Amino acid sequence: MVSAAVLAVIVVLCLLAPLYASHISGTDPFVADPVGTTVLDDGTVVPLLQPAPQGVGVLPLGPTGQAHFLLGADGDGRDIAARILYGGRNTLVIGVLAGLVACAGGLVVGLLAGYVGGVVDGVLSRILDVVWAFPVLMLAISISAISFASGISLGFVRVSSGSLALPVLIIGVVYVPYVARPVRGAVLSVRAADYVGAATSYGAGHGRIIRREILPNVLSRVVVLFPLMVATAMLLESGLSFLGIGVHPPAASWGTIIEDGTQLLRNRPLMAIVPGALLATTVCVLNILGDAIRDAFDPKAELRMRAR
């Protein structure tokens, strides 16, 4: 319950990003303002960017602890707190949608491979093995680097390079094998069950057997894997954005904000620490929720873990 409450708070805060930016902060987190100023509670007018003490470059406004620029400004004079909330929305959306793509794709591939068997199983299994052989991060970096400038065209469907759909598609595809393999194993186990043989002997068609006998028994595997897929997708998206091949500026994600913060880590550490802490917290609570869902579907699993 605590993990669910923490996740709910983070999600609600990110969803309220437009309200915070327009009515509390009063800034546009996507427009650079290098010559702007803000007014503190005591009426003092301070510049958002000022010359650095070393005499090289500029130093952004630090945390004010007030409604305006609560966590200070970034190197372009934009409100860090507002960008963190907007960036959290993008990271969460990409994580959830990529998790859905991975689970849906893995479910379809696993069902086909496990139920049809034979040549279909052999071909799909070899394809999954090839994808599995590559490190996820390296595979995602390779695809993102190729499609970063021009996007992806799939027949009549085109995904532009600046769209959030591009990282969703890339991340979802590279994680399909991580769902397809356990689904295939579950389908093979269920297909050998007596009730499936009985349904076949009664003349039930393949579609009915899949819908009524196999799918309900393997869907729980996908439900358990979904929070983990969302968590890993968020981490991968943040890594790609940190490297500059994920979310396109001026849009933000926690990865892009962390990358911006590394340039000011000595003088403005909160710029990198806060989004990093939010990302780590979200990933941790998603993993805890995944374990709770697994225990709910399979209470014996918790007993086996305690026995060890």
C-alpha positions as a Markdown table, in Angstrom:
| # | Residue | x | y | z |
|---|---|---|---|---|
| 1 | Met | 0.0 | 0.0 | 0.0 |
| 2 | Val | 2.8 | 2.4 | 0.8 |
| 3 | Ser | 4.4 | 1.8 | -2.6 |
| 4 | Ala | 1.1 | 2.4 | -4.4 |
| 5 | Ala | 0.6 | 5.6 | -2.4 |
| 6 | Val | 4.1 | 6.9 | -3.3 |
| 7 | Leu | 3.5 | 6.1 | -7.0 |
| 8 | Ala | 0.1 | 7.8 | -6.9 |
| 9 | Val | 1.6 | 11.0 | -5.4 |
| 10 | Ile | 4.4 | 11.1 | -8.1 |
| 11 | Val | 1.8 | 10.5 | -10.9 |
| 12 | Val | -0.6 | 13.2 | -9.6 |
| 13 | Leu | 2.2 | 15.7 | -9.2 |
| 14 | Cys | 3.4 | 15.1 | -12.8 |
| 15 | Leu | -0.2 | 15.4 | -14.1 |
| 16 | Leu | -0.6 | 18.7 | -12.3 |
| 17 | Ala | 2.5 | 20.1 | -14.1 |
| 18 | Pro | 0.5 | 22.5 | -16.3 |
| 19 | Leu | -1.3 | 23.9 | -13.3 |
| 20 | Tyr | 1.9 | 24.4 | -11.4 |
| 21 | Ala | 3.6 | 26.1 | -14.4 |
| 22 | Ser | 0.7 | 28.5 | -15.2 |
| 23 | His | -0.8 | 29.3 | -11.8 |
| 24 | Ile | 2.0 | 28.8 | -9.3 |
| 25 | Ser | 5.4 | 29.2 | -11.0 |
| 26 | Gly | 4.1 | 31.5 | -13.7 |
| 27 | Thr | 6.7 | 30.4 | -16.2 |
| 28 | Asp | 7.0 | 28.6 | -19.5 |
| 29 | Pro | 9.3 | 25.6 | -18.9 |
| 30 | Phe | 10.0 | 25.2 | -22.6 |
| 31 | Val | 11.1 | 28.7 | -23.5 |
| 32 | Ala | 14.6 | 29.8 | -22.8 |
| 33 | Asp | 14.9 | 33.1 | -20.9 |
| 34 | Pro | 18.6 | 33.9 | -20.5 |
| 35 | Val | 18.0 | 37.6 | -19.7 |
| 36 | Gly | 15.0 | 37.2 | -17.5 |
| 37 | Thr | 14.5 | 38.0 | -13.8 |
| 38 | Thr | 12.3 | 36.9 | -11.0 |
| 39 | Val | 11.0 | 38.7 | -7.9 |
| 40 | Leu | 11.6 | 37.1 | -4.5 |
| 41 | Asp | 9.2 | 37.3 | -1.5 |
| 42 | Asp | 11.1 | 40.3 | -0.1 |
| 43 | Gly | 10.7 | 42.2 | -3.4 |
| 44 | Thr | 14.2 | 41.7 | -4.5 |
| 45 | Val | 14.6 | 41.4 | -8.3 |
| 46 | Val | 17.2 | 38.8 | -9.2 |
| 47 | Pro | 18.5 | 37.7 | -12.6 |
| 48 | Leu | 17.9 | 34.1 | -13.7 |
| 49 | Leu | 21.4 | 33.9 | -15.1 |
| 50 | Gln | 24.4 | 35.7 | -13.8 |
| 51 | Pro | 28.2 | 35.6 | -14.5 |
| 52 | Ala | 29.9 | 32.6 | -12.9 |
| 53 | Pro | 32.3 | 33.4 | -10.1 |
| 54 | Gln | 35.1 | 31.8 | -12.1 |
| 55 | Gly | 34.5 | 34.4 | -14.8 |
| 56 | Val | 33.6 | 31.7 | -17.4 |
| 57 | Gly | 30.0 | 31.2 | -18.5 |
| 58 | Val | 27.0 | 31.9 | -16.4 |
| 59 | Leu | 25.6 | 30.5 | -13.2 |
| 60 | Pro | 21.8 | 29.9 | -13.1 |
| 61 | Leu | 19.6 | 31.1 | -10.2 |
| 62 | Gly | 19.8 | 28.6 | -7.3 |
| 63 | Pro | 16.8 | 27.2 | -5.3 |
| 64 | Thr | 14.6 | 30.0 | -4.0 |
| 65 | Gly | 12.3 | 27.9 | -1.8 |
| 66 | Gln | 9.5 | 30.0 | -3.1 |
| 67 | Ala | 6.7 | 29.5 | -5.7 |
| 68 | His | 8.8 | 31.1 | -8.4 |
| 69 | Phe | 11.8 | 29.0 | -9.3 |
| 70 | Leu | 11.4 | 26.7 | -6.3 |
| 71 | Leu | 14.5 | 24.6 | -7.4 |
| 72 | Gly | 16.1 | 27.5 | -9.3 |
| 73 | Ala | 16.7 | 27.9 | -13.0 |
| 74 | Asp | 18.6 | 25.8 | -15.5 |
| 75 | Gly | 21.3 | 27.0 | -17.9 |
| 76 | Asp | 18.6 | 28.5 | -20.2 |
| 77 | Gly | 16.7 | 30.4 | -17.5 |
| 78 | Arg | 13.9 | 27.9 | -17.3 |
| 79 | Asp | 12.1 | 26.8 | -14.1 |
| 80 | Ile | 13.7 | 23.5 | -13.0 |
| 81 | Ala | 10.7 | 22.4 | -10.8 |
| 82 | Ala | 8.3 | 22.9 | -13.7 |
| 83 | Arg | 10.5 | 21.0 | -16.1 |
| 84 | Ile | 10.9 | 18.1 | -13.7 |
| 85 | Leu | 7.1 | 17.8 | -13.5 |
| 86 | Tyr | 6.7 | 18.0 | -17.2 |
| 87 | Gly | 9.6 | 15.6 | -17.7 |
| 88 | Gly | 8.1 | 13.2 | -15.3 |
| 89 | Arg | 4.9 | 13.2 | -17.4 |
| 90 | Asn | 6.9 | 12.3 | -20.5 |
| 91 | Thr | 8.9 | 9.6 | -18.8 |
| 92 | Leu | 5.8 | 8.0 | -17.2 |
| 93 | Val | 3.8 | 8.1 | -20.5 |
| 94 | Ile | 6.7 | 6.6 | -22.5 |
| 95 | Gly | 7.2 | 3.9 | -19.8 |
| 96 | Val | 3.6 | 2.9 | -19.6 |
| 97 | Leu | 3.0 | 2.9 | -23.4 |
| 98 | Ala | 6.3 | 1.1 | -24.1 |
| 99 | Gly | 5.4 | -1.5 | -21.4 |
| 100 | Leu | 2.0 | -2.0 | -23.1 |
| 101 | Val | 3.8 | -2.4 | -26.5 |
| 102 | Ala | 6.2 | -4.9 | -25.0 |
| 103 | Cys | 3.5 | -6.9 | -23.2 |
| 104 | Ala | 1.1 | -6.9 | -26.2 |
| 105 | Gly | 3.8 | -7.9 | -28.7 |
| 106 | Gly | 5.3 | -10.5 | -26.3 |
| 107 | Leu | 1.8 | -12.0 | -25.7 |
| 108 | Val | 1.1 | -12.4 | -29.4 |
| 109 | Val | 4.5 | -13.8 | -30.2 |
| 110 | Gly | 4.5 | -16.1 | -27.2 |
| 111 | Leu | 1.0 | -17.4 | -28.1 |
| 112 | Leu | 1.9 | -18.1 | -31.7 |
| 113 | Ala | 5.2 | -19.8 | -30.8 |
| 114 | Gly | 3.8 | -21.9 | -28.0 |
| 115 | Tyr | 0.4 | -22.9 | -29.5 |
| 116 | Val | 1.3 | -23.4 | -33.2 |
| 117 | Gly | 4.7 | -25.0 | -32.6 |
| 118 | Gly | 6.7 | -26.6 | -35.3 |
| 119 | Val | 8.3 | -24.3 | -37.9 |
| 120 | Val | 6.5 | -21.2 | -36.5 |
| 121 | Asp | 7.9 | -21.9 | -33.0 |
| 122 | Gly | 11.4 | -22.5 | -34.4 |
| 123 | Val | 11.5 | -19.3 | -36.5 |
| 124 | Leu | 10.1 | -17.1 | -33.8 |
| 125 | Ser | 12.3 | -18.6 | -31.2 |
| 126 | Arg | 15.4 | -18.0 | -33.3 |
| 127 | Ile | 14.4 | -14.4 | -33.9 |
| 128 | Leu | 13.9 | -13.9 | -30.2 |
| 129 | Asp | 17.3 | -15.5 | -29.5 |
| 130 | Val | 18.9 | -13.0 | -32.0 |
| 131 | Val | 17.3 | -10.0 | -30.3 |
| 132 | Trp | 18.0 | -11.4 | -26.9 |
| 133 | Ala | 21.7 | -11.8 | -27.8 |
| 134 | Phe | 22.1 | -8.0 | -28.0 |
| 135 | Pro | 22.3 | -5.9 | -24.8 |
| 136 | Val | 19.1 | -4.0 | -24.5 |
| 137 | Leu | 20.8 | -0.6 | -24.1 |
| 138 | Met | 23.1 | -1.1 | -27.1 |
| 139 | Leu | 20.2 | -2.3 | -29.3 |
| 140 | Ala | 18.0 | 0.7 | -28.3 |
| 141 | Ile | 20.9 | 3.1 | -28.9 |
| 142 | Ser | 21.6 | 1.7 | -32.3 |
| 143 | Ile | 17.9 | 1.9 | -33.4 |
| 144 | Ser | 17.5 | 5.4 | -31.9 |
| 145 | Ala | 20.7 | 6.7 | -33.5 |
| 146 | Ile | 19.5 | 5.5 | -36.9 |
| 147 | Ser | 16.0 | 6.9 | -36.5 |
| 148 | Phe | 16.8 | 10.0 | -34.5 |
| 149 | Ala | 17.0 | 12.4 | -37.5 |
| 150 | Ser | 14.4 | 11.0 | -39.9 |
| 151 | Gly | 12.1 | 8.9 | -37.8 |
| 152 | Ile | 10.6 | 5.5 | -38.8 |
| 153 | Ser | 8.4 | 4.6 | -41.7 |
| 154 | Leu | 6.4 | 1.4 | -41.6 |
| 155 | Gly | 4.3 | 1.3 | -44.8 |
| 156 | Phe | 1.6 | 3.9 | -44.5 |
| 157 | Val | 2.5 | 4.6 | -40.9 |
| 158 | Arg | 5.3 | 7.2 | -40.2 |
| 159 | Val | 6.6 | 8.1 | -36.8 |
| 160 | Ser | 8.4 | 11.4 | -36.9 |
| 161 | Ser | 11.7 | 11.9 | -35.1 |
| 162 | Gly | 10.3 | 14.5 | -32.6 |
| 163 | Ser | 7.3 | 12.4 | -31.5 |
| 164 | Leu | 7.1 | 10.6 | -28.2 |
| 165 | Ala | 5.8 | 7.6 | -30.2 |
| 166 | Leu | 9.3 | 7.0 | -31.5 |
| 167 | Pro | 11.0 | 6.0 | -28.1 |
| 168 | Val | 7.8 | 4.2 | -27.2 |
| 169 | Leu | 8.1 | 2.0 | -30.3 |
| 170 | Ile | 11.8 | 1.4 | -30.0 |
| 171 | Ile | 11.7 | 0.6 | -26.3 |
| 172 | Gly | 8.6 | -1.6 | -26.6 |
| 173 | Val | 10.1 | -3.6 | -29.4 |
| 174 | Val | 13.4 | -4.3 | -27.7 |
| 175 | Tyr | 11.6 | -5.6 | -24.7 |
| 176 | Val | 9.2 | -8.0 | -26.6 |
| 177 | Pro | 11.5 | -11.0 | -26.1 |
| 178 | Tyr | 11.5 | -10.5 | -22.3 |
| 179 | Val | 7.7 | -11.1 | -22.3 |
| 180 | Ala | 7.4 | -13.5 | -25.2 |
| 181 | Arg | 9.7 | -16.2 | -23.6 |
| 182 | Pro | 7.8 | -16.7 | -20.4 |
| 183 | Val | 4.5 | -16.5 | -22.3 |
| 184 | Arg | 5.7 | -19.2 | -24.7 |
| 185 | Gly | 6.7 | -21.4 | -21.8 |
| 186 | Ala | 3.3 | -20.9 | -20.1 |
| 187 | Val | 1.5 | -21.7 | -23.3 |
| 188 | Leu | 3.4 | -24.9 | -23.8 |
| 189 | Ser | 2.5 | -25.9 | -20.2 |
| 190 | Val | -1.1 | -25.1 | -20.6 |
| 191 | Arg | -1.5 | -26.7 | -24.0 |
| 192 | Ala | -0.4 | -30.1 | -22.5 |
| 193 | Ala | -3.1 | -29.8 | -19.8 |
| 194 | Asp | -6.0 | -32.3 | -19.8 |
| 195 | Tyr | -8.7 | -29.7 | -20.1 |
| 196 | Val | -7.2 | -28.4 | -23.4 |
| 197 | Gly | -7.1 | -32.0 | -24.7 |
| 198 | Ala | -10.8 | -32.4 | -23.7 |
| 199 | Ala | -11.7 | -29.2 | -25.5 |
| 200 | Thr | -10.0 | -30.4 | -28.6 |
| 201 | Ser | -11.7 | -33.8 | -28.5 |
| 202 | Tyr | -15.1 | -32.0 | -28.2 |
| 203 | Gly | -14.4 | -30.3 | -31.5 |
| 204 | Ala | -13.5 | -26.8 | -30.2 |
| 205 | Gly | -11.7 | -24.6 | -32.8 |
| 206 | His | -8.2 | -23.2 | -32.3 |
| 207 | Gly | -9.6 | -19.7 | -31.7 |
| 208 | Arg | -12.0 | -20.9 | -29.0 |
| 209 | Ile | -9.3 | -22.9 | -27.3 |
| 210 | Ile | -6.9 | -19.9 | -27.3 |
| 211 | Arg | -9.6 | -17.5 | -26.0 |
| 212 | Arg | -11.3 | -19.8 | -23.4 |
| 213 | Glu | -8.6 | -22.1 | -22.3 |
| 214 | Ile | -5.1 | -20.8 | -22.9 |
| 215 | Leu | -5.2 | -17.0 | -22.8 |
| 216 | Pro | -6.9 | -16.7 | -19.3 |
| 217 | Asn | -4.2 | -19.0 | -17.9 |
| 218 | Val | -1.2 | -17.1 | -19.3 |
| 219 | Leu | -2.5 | -13.6 | -19.0 |
| 220 | Ser | -1.6 | -13.5 | -15.3 |
| 221 | Arg | 2.1 | -13.8 | -16.4 |
| 222 | Val | 1.8 | -10.7 | -18.5 |
| 223 | Val | 0.0 | -8.8 | -15.8 |
| 224 | Val | 2.8 | -9.6 | -13.4 |
| 225 | Leu | 5.5 | -8.6 | -15.9 |
| 226 | Phe | 3.8 | -5.3 | -16.8 |
| 227 | Pro | 5.1 | -3.2 | -13.8 |
| 228 | Leu | 8.6 | -4.5 | -14.4 |
| 229 | Met | 8.4 | -3.6 | -18.1 |
| 230 | Val | 7.2 | -0.1 | -17.2 |
| 231 | Ala | 10.1 | 0.4 | -14.8 |
| 232 | Thr | 12.7 | -0.9 | -17.2 |
| 233 | Ala | 11.2 | 1.1 | -20.0 |
| 234 | Met | 11.5 | 4.3 | -17.9 |
| 235 | Leu | 15.1 | 3.5 | -17.1 |
| 236 | Leu | 15.9 | 2.9 | -20.8 |
| 237 | Glu | 14.1 | 6.1 | -21.9 |
| 238 | Ser | 16.0 | 8.1 | -19.4 |
| 239 | Gly | 19.3 | 6.6 | -20.5 |
| 240 | Leu | 18.5 | 7.4 | -24.2 |
| 241 | Ser | 17.4 | 10.9 | -23.3 |
| 242 | Phe | 20.5 | 11.4 | -21.2 |
| 243 | Leu | 22.6 | 10.5 | -24.3 |
| 244 | Gly | 20.6 | 12.9 | -26.4 |
| 245 | Ile | 18.8 | 10.3 | -28.6 |
| 246 | Gly | 15.5 | 10.0 | -26.7 |
| 247 | Val | 13.1 | 12.9 | -26.0 |
| 248 | His | 13.9 | 15.9 | -28.2 |
| 249 | Pro | 14.5 | 19.3 | -26.7 |
| 250 | Pro | 12.9 | 21.6 | -25.7 |
| 251 | Ala | 10.6 | 18.8 | -24.5 |
| 252 | Ala | 11.9 | 17.3 | -21.2 |
| 253 | Ser | 12.2 | 14.0 | -19.6 |
| 254 | Trp | 13.9 | 13.0 | -16.4 |
| 255 | Gly | 16.9 | 11.8 | -18.5 |
| 256 | Thr | 17.3 | 15.1 | -20.3 |
| 257 | Ile | 17.1 | 17.1 | -17.0 |
| 258 | Ile | 19.7 | 14.9 | -15.4 |
| 259 | Glu | 22.0 | 15.4 | -18.3 |
| 260 | Asp | 21.5 | 19.2 | -18.1 |
| 261 | Gly | 22.2 | 18.9 | -14.3 |
| 262 | Thr | 25.5 | 17.1 | -14.8 |
| 263 | Gln | 26.9 | 20.3 | -16.3 |
| 264 | Leu | 26.1 | 22.2 | -13.1 |
| 265 | Leu | 26.6 | 19.4 | -10.6 |
| 266 | Arg | 29.0 | 21.3 | -8.4 |
| 267 | Asn | 27.1 | 24.6 | -8.1 |
| 268 | Arg | 23.4 | 23.4 | -8.6 |
| 269 | Pro | 23.4 | 19.7 | -7.6 |
| 270 | Leu | 19.6 | 19.6 | -7.0 |
| 271 | Met | 19.0 | 19.9 | -10.8 |
| 272 | Ala | 20.4 | 16.4 | -11.3 |
| 273 | Ile | 19.6 | 14.9 | -7.9 |
| 274 | Val | 15.9 | 15.6 | -7.7 |
| 275 | Pro | 14.9 | 14.0 | -11.1 |
| 276 | Gly | 17.3 | 11.1 | -10.4 |
| 277 | Ala | 15.8 | 10.5 | -7.0 |
| 278 | Leu | 12.3 | 10.6 | -8.5 |
| 279 | Leu | 13.3 | 8.1 | -11.2 |
| 280 | Ala | 14.9 | 5.8 | -8.7 |
| 281 | Thr | 11.9 | 6.0 | -6.4 |
| 282 | Thr | 9.4 | 5.3 | -9.2 |
| 283 | Val | 11.3 | 2.3 | -10.5 |
| 284 | Cys | 11.6 | 0.9 | -6.9 |
| 285 | Val | 7.9 | 1.2 | -6.2 |
| 286 | Leu | 7.0 | -0.3 | -9.6 |
| 287 | Asn | 9.2 | -3.3 | -8.8 |
| 288 | Ile | 7.5 | -3.6 | -5.3 |
| 289 | Leu | 4.1 | -3.5 | -6.9 |
| 290 | Gly | 5.1 | -6.1 | -9.4 |
| 291 | Asp | 6.2 | -8.4 | -6.5 |
| 292 | Ala | 2.8 | -7.7 | -4.8 |
| 293 | Ile | 0.9 | -8.6 | -8.0 |
| 294 | Arg | 2.9 | -11.8 | -8.4 |
| 295 | Asp | 2.1 | -12.8 | -4.8 |
| 296 | Ala | -1.6 | -12.0 | -5.4 |
| 297 | Phe | -1.7 | -14.3 | -8.4 |
| 298 | Asp | 0.5 | -17.0 | -6.9 |
| 299 | Pro | 0.4 | -17.0 | -3.1 |
| 300 | Lys | 2.5 | -20.2 | -3.1 |
| 301 | Ala | 5.4 | -18.2 | -4.6 |
| 302 | Glu | 5.7 | -16.0 | -1.5 |
| 303 | Leu | 5.8 | -19.2 | 0.7 |
| 304 | Arg | 8.5 | -20.6 | -1.4 |
| 305 | Met | 10.6 | -17.4 | -1.2 |
| 306 | Arg | 10.2 | -17.4 | 2.6 |
| 307 | Ala | 11.2 | -21.1 | 2.8 |
| 308 | Arg | 14.5 | -20.2 | 1.2 |
